[in-house]
């Protein structure tokens, strides 16, 4: 018997299944019979395979998957205060689960998905208020309020971009882009993320399309969503995705390896198992980990990796996102989220540690070391070009010197270690 306040899980207009909670607040899930029988249906997670019957709340698998769709930390606390709801995963999903990462919409049982998407166009003044207040600019009526849930700890706001105009989705209407804002103590975050992502792209990593924008002397990052595409009717369609914590059955509180979360080898084996193009995806994943070490991104944890489910049934590693040279920012832990051969201090990672990582992934140590060497050289070559291109587009940004210093020091140290 399902809880009367249970939720329906939708993929566009198709009912996928049902979500409920037990008396302890733990969530359970089961697929709808018609979804199981429908051509083209898919498991919403590698950890929640297609089957009849329920994923009982006590197992924790369903709860961990759906809780991973929610904001964390201060962003979560702000939503709870604004909406005046209980701070539970289920209540948050009921309030804001209509537009999540991926294809799923989570709605009350009495609600059906929108037939027509609705948006509010932002004036220049409204956009300015949205940016300066970090997405907390509007008091919607209950019928208009956006139902937007984006995982992560940083303030962000989904929007629809049409040309140069910004539109806020109403209810669970899909967005096309994400705005990420400056934080009080970390004003350079949008610029650092833009620059670091451009640097990764310059050496061949598939990365999200990210641009730096500013309103009233306040910067924000404008990021195109890889899990959205335009359909034949000219509307935004959702593509399903899940992050690696969801796929591996870990809760968001264990996204860091140090806290009992996935290791890099766990992530590597997941891609081996599920990717439709493992040769390319595994290479990209290796390059991502090498880049994080060389470029000072110590926050490359398992929730910052995702699987993208394509319409033809293929599963690929999604473009890389949340790439920031965190070592250029004071007061942020410099230890690697995913260790290299057991070493979390990027300044101490040596050829020995890369060899140990290679062995845990079933690779030849020399192969991986050659990749490290090649990417370090490529970063040194591309760094001045990317800085020049960035500043020609966005203007001088002296704080990028801190990022450059981190990259130069780490690449040179790595190359010197190889030559010893």
C-alpha angles and dihedrals in degrees: 000000000000122000109263090231091052123139133235120227114215137189101202102301095342119098108229102180150297134286125199140157133228127225090278093055095253114142127230130190140197132182120244113250093234090052090052091052098041120105111247095023116145140193108263089221141017084235094051104053121191110274143134116255130040139302094227119226091238091063091063095212096109093042093052093048096050096038087056088067092066133089118257138217119352093358089059093045091052092053091049090052095045095048095035093226135140113277096241128122092239095050091048092051090049090052103040108011097105095094113031135156106286128014103308127108117191112204140168113268092251093054127082126200117273115270091199123033116232130202142176116224113226120226118218090261092049092050089051092053091046092054098042091048092044097240097317098107107113141066105202127190115252090258095051104035113123113246097212125158121177120170122232142070100264125088110256138159129206117224140170113242118208110178103306096336126099123218128190114221117238119220109335098336110144124253129217102204141027126225116212118193142210115266123221095250096028107049094157095060097103092048093044092050092048093048095044091049092049089050091052091049091050091062094048107269115140104242137171119270103259131174134180116237133174138203123185092351091307118119126216135173119241109206125185113226113240090199093064130071138169114258129210091269092058094251129124110260125198125238118203120244139162132194121239093257089058093045093049095043098248125140120236090253087067099048091117119074090222089061093053096276130136121305124221089257089056089053091046093052091048090057091046089054103043111021119109088210105032096166094062097032094051091050091050090049092051091048090050092056092045091048092051090056095044098040098044100249101147093166096072097129131156095270088060089065123071143181117228119210109212124207093250091059096261121138117210137169105264122239110280119262141175091046107164132156092236092175088070089063120079120232094025118118108256096202116113117257089216114038124228109224091335093309118118099174105090091203090061100045106122139175087271091059093047088051091053091049090050092053093051088054095046094249132133108258092224091055092055093043090053088053091051091049093048095049093047090054091045092052092051089051097046099039098084092041093053092046090051093047092047094052094043088058102035105021132248114330110181094185089072087077088078090057091046092052092052093049095045094048095046096045094047092047091050093049092047090053091052092053095050 
